[in-house]
Every structure is written in C-alpha cells, then in structure tokens.
C-alpha cells in the first residue's frame, strides 16, 4: 500500500495530460464524468488560462470540467480504496483546503517516470 502524498498542481496536471487513457472518472462533489470504452478524454486551455477536461464520443462533447489553476493549491493522492483505482484530489487555495476536483486513474503516480515516454 502506498502512502498518501502531495505534489504541485502543475506537476500533477502535466502528468495527468499524458495519461488520458488511464482516467476512470473525474469531477467535483456535484458532478462526475465517467469513462467508457467509446469515450475519450481531451485536455485544452482557454485564452484566460482556464484548463478544460472534456469527455468526447467521437467529435461530440459528452461533458467537461473547467479547472481554474489559480484556485488549486496542490494535488494530493491517497492509497487506493478499490483495487486499481487511484484517487487524486485537487485542493483549493481558499475554502479551508477543501477538495475542488478529483480524478481517479487506473494506476498510481510514478515519480520516476518521464510522462512523455509513457505509452498506452
């Protein structure tokens, strides 16, 4: 079992963008986007710096999350509650450190790995 840890948001985001096929679900406490075999995850950035996480079926949008990077202090990971489900929470700079977004991936974060070299 892996110990919980934190990492800078920019480092986590860079790693997440290189693992779109590993995302099982993501969202907020009010909204969750789920993966499915005919869906794919896409990342984009608005001109104002807002980060977008989109779930697409072909070219049709199924759902999207808007992440304001200025609102996120850091990412935290915890040991998996389910086998092969690793939760990463984005913690707010305001709101007494509440979790504002989360992503569940099929594998843990690997600090030794170079994201650009991972093949899925």
N, C-alpha and C positions, 0 to 999 in steps of 0.2 A: 504494500500500500504506500502510495506517495504522500509526502507531507504537503499541507497547503502552502502556497507561496504567492507573492505578488510580483508584478513586473510593470514597467512603464507602459502606458497606453499605446504609445507609438510603436513600441517593440511588439506588443501583442497584436496590434492591428496589421502590421506588416506580415507577421506570421499567419494570421487568420486569412488574409487575402491570398496567400499561397496555398491554402488548404480548403478551397470551396467545396470540393467533393467529399470532405470529411465532416461537414456540418450536418447534424441530425435535426436540430431545431435552434431557433433564436428568437429573442423578443424582449418584451418588457413585462412588468407584472400584470399589465392589462391585455397584452396582445402576444400571440405566439405564432411564428411561421414554422411550418413543419416541412421537412424534406420528403421527397418521394422519388421513385426511380425515373419518372418522366419530367421532373423539375430540375432546374439548375440555379445556383446562387451566382449573383453578379454584384460586383462592387463598383461604385462610381463616386465622384466627388462633385458637389455643386460649386459654382464660382465663389460663393461666400465661405467655402471650407467645410460645409456640412457633408458628412460622409453618408453614402447610401448603401444599404444592403438590400438587394432585390431578389425575389424568388420569381423565376420565369418558367413558363411552359412554352417551349418554342420561343416565339417573339412576344408572347402575350404575358403581361405582368399579372402575377397572382397576388403579390403583396410586397411591401417594402418597409424598411425601418430607416428613419432619419437619425443619425448619431451626430450630436454636436460635440466635437472633440474638446472644445473649451469647457464643457460641462463634466468631463470624465477625468478623475484624478489618477486612477490606475486600474489595472485588471488584476483580479485575484482568481486563483484556481484552488480547488479543494479535491480531496480524494474522491474517486467515483462512488456514487451511491448505487449505481447499477453497473454490471459488467460492460465494459467498452462504451461507457457514456461519461465523458469528462466535461464538467461544467466550468465555464469561465465567466466571471461576473465583472461588469464594468461599474466601478464605484464612483459616485458623484462627488464633485468637489464641494458642493453645497449639500443641503438636506441631511446633515449629520452622517455623511458617509453611506447613504442608502444605495442599494444596487439599482441602477437605472436601466441596464440592458444585460442580457445574458446570452451566451452561446454554448450549446452542447455539441461536442465533437466526438468522433469515434475513436480518438486516441489522445494521449496526453501531450502536453507541450514538451518539446525536446530542446533544451538549451544548447546542446552540442550540434544540433542540425543547422545547416545553412538552408533557409527557406527556398531559395531559388533552385536548389538541387533536388528537392523532393518531387517525386513523380507518382502520380495517382492514376 
